[in-house]
Amino acid sequence: MRFEGSSTYVATADLKLAVNAAITLQRPLLIKGEPGTGKTMLAEEVAAALRLPLLQWHVKSTTKAQQGLYEYDAVSRLRDSQLGDDRVRHIGNYIVKGVLWQAFEAEEPTVILIDEIDKADIEFPNDLLRELDRMEFHVYETRETIRARHRPIVFITSNNEKELPDAFLRRCFFHYIKFPDRETMARIVDVHFPGLKQDLLKEALEVFFGLRDVPGLKKKPSTSELIDWLKLLVAEDIPPEALHSKDNKVVVPPLHGALLKNEQDVHLFERLVFMAQRNR
Amino acid sequence: MLIDFFLHLKARKLPVSTREFLTLLEALRARVGGNSIDDFYFLSRACLVKDESHYDRYDRAFGEYFKGVTEIPGLEAELPEEWLRAMAKKLLTPEEKAKLEALGWDKLMEELKKRLEEQKGRHQGGSKWIGTGGTSPFGNSGYHPEGIRIGGESAGNRTAVKVWAKREFRNLDDNVELGTRNIKIALRRLRRFAREGAAEELDLDETIRGTARNAGWLDLKMRPERHNKVKVLLFLDIGGSMDDHVRVCEEMFSAAKSEFKHLEHFYFHNCIYDFVWRDNTRRHGERLPLWDVMHRYGNDYKLVLVGDATMSPYEIVHPGGSVEYNNEEAGAVWLRRLLDAYPAAVWLNPEPERAWDYRPSIGLIREIMESRMFPLTLDGLARAMRELNK
């Protein structure tokens, strides 16, 4: 099994290598990167490219590691016991399987996405060490051990909100998706808008990278915002000339609301444009 | 194998462990990547470096180590023209060959050789590496004679030498930037969870206990969910010498605002006196007596003062010292009053720590604060939050 990128996802050489290392050695791959660089998309694309089922586990601040393995639904068992239901005699009826359990007992290898692991409590990664390392865990309620039939391919994304413990990091491969350069960006856009006019694309990328270079922006526009903006440009049928006026005057790019998501940033940008025009 | 490389990384203070090194060897044995040095670079980085802030350090260490390797004598040999020709033929599609043919092989080779020469002079190891790496000489050299793209897509030609020599991750190194996001994470250490508010979560332990007490008759117990209950009073120095620090204070403020549910902020100028204000554009119209503030917010609030504490010492110790109006009581009196009202307090100073000793007013404030003054850097913030949590 090898991942070579897909028709809808542009993977750079270093990313492909990291993914293939994780697939070959069956270790988790930890992905970090600026927001909007396709961290979550990666797991979906790998699953689609390798034709494997994808199991997603979106982590929240209240998520416990145990929930990925299984949960014992004591409350419904209690209720059933009040009603005299027969199911109550067997505890196994009240064990709810988590994402990892489903992956471990699947007939074919699976891809697991543990999304935004840093949102959870600091102990969360530590609680998963053994499960991800040995790919097995013990169910105390039913006294059975669940072992993975096929070691799943695990992708973990992090937004850097918390430091992850060293013991956890040692067991993972790590890749930082850096912001795509102009060339890679052109390829990404090409994948999303195959018919986009070359001149429009060129002007749009110019505006986009120029905007990212504006000092003091609170939130720099990301890849997904560029894609959204291009979608709008195409839908509104904006000519390339509108992005770059002929008399070399600075203009506010049309529909810039898709790129700047913060009113302070928009103000700042408009002020800069205004100043640039006055200085001419 | 590669043990020297591993030790070299360790010597360059990269936190690499034996386990990760074994993983790398395992990956090499499993032939995850190709044999080229850029594949090795990416693979070893994925195995050994687990934090993007270490990428730059890794790039440098990798460069140092492999610069030595490519300087092994014997690899210096000139690239024979036949070999270049053969390589080119192997790599080019018929169309490209035809295109090149039009240009003239000899001219092209001459050009190429010249460029390789040039490159050898300019940055070490480039041309030698082509010989050993065994990939396209054109692509690897990074030059395209007459603008013709040869062999594969440009992304594939990006060589490892270039990648680590570019040091793209320099900005990600620690302690460089203090962005809003970093500040938020530092402030997050202050979070204290406590249960208060409406009952909305099932308390399983209590339910079981209650049910057992009822001889098996179900007795559901609820409890309130946990909330972050830290309350913060933020006092910001504004104007004058603080203008140099507007950006960092703005970031600190916006991070704090989104991080704490109970955050009350006030402005002051240079030192705290009997009035503060909430909106800087209406600072002369809407003043709040400091007494009111202290009466309104209980002592469970944590006090954070942000200011450079750079002023004339008179502004602190003498009545009437304020630059703005004639204050009846000295700044130091007011500051002490505030500290008495709020035992958990810190002063964050955007001036670099090493400059503190040269400013008498900073020394004074520090004394009043009982040394609870911290620089407005990530590390300082972390220390301040620890102090507040005591």
Boltz contact constraints between the chains, C-beta under 6 A:
constraints:
  - contact:
      token1: [A, 14]
      token2: [B, 42]
      max_distance: 6.0
  - contact:
      token1: [A, 17]
      token2: [B, 33]
      max_distance: 6.0
  - contact:
      token1: [A, 17]
      token2: [B, 42]
      max_distance: 6.0
  - contact:
      token1: [A, 17]
      token2: [B, 43]
      max_distance: 6.0
  - contact:
      token1: [A, 18]
      token2: [B, 46]
      max_distance: 6.0
  - contact:
      token1: [A, 20]
      token2: [B, 32]
      max_distance: 6.0
  - contact:
      token1: [A, 21]
      token2: [B, 27]
      max_distance: 6.0
  - contact:
      token1: [A, 21]
      token2: [B, 32]
      max_distance: 6.0
  - contact:
      token1: [A, 21]
      token2: [B, 46]
      max_distance: 6.0
  - contact:
      token1: [A, 24]
      token2: [B, 30]
      max_distance: 6.0
  - contact:
      token1: [A, 24]
      token2: [B, 32]
      max_distance: 6.0
  - contact:
      token1: [A, 25]
      token2: [B, 26]
      max_distance: 6.0
  - contact:
      token1: [A, 25]
      token2: [B, 27]
      max_distance: 6.0
  - contact:
      token1: [A, 82]
      token2: [B, 218]
      max_distance: 6.0
  - contact:
      token1: [A, 161]
      token2: [B, 185]
      max_distance: 6.0
  - contact:
      token1: [A, 169]
      token2: [B, 50]
      max_distance: 6.0
  - contact:
      token1: [A, 170]
      token2: [B, 17]
      max_distance: 6.0
  - contact:
      token1: [A, 170]
      token2: [B, 19]
      max_distance: 6.0
  - contact:
      token1: [A, 170]
      token2: [B, 20]
      max_distance: 6.0
  - contact:
      token1: [A, 173]
      token2: [B, 46]
      max_distance: 6.0
  - contact:
      token1: [A, 174]
      token2: [B, 46]
      max_distance: 6.0
  - contact:
      token1: [A, 174]
      token2: [B, 50]
      max_distance: 6.0
  - contact:
      token1: [A, 175]
      token2: [B, 46]
      max_distance: 6.0
  - contact:
      token1: [A, 176]
      token2: [B, 52]
      max_distance: 6.0
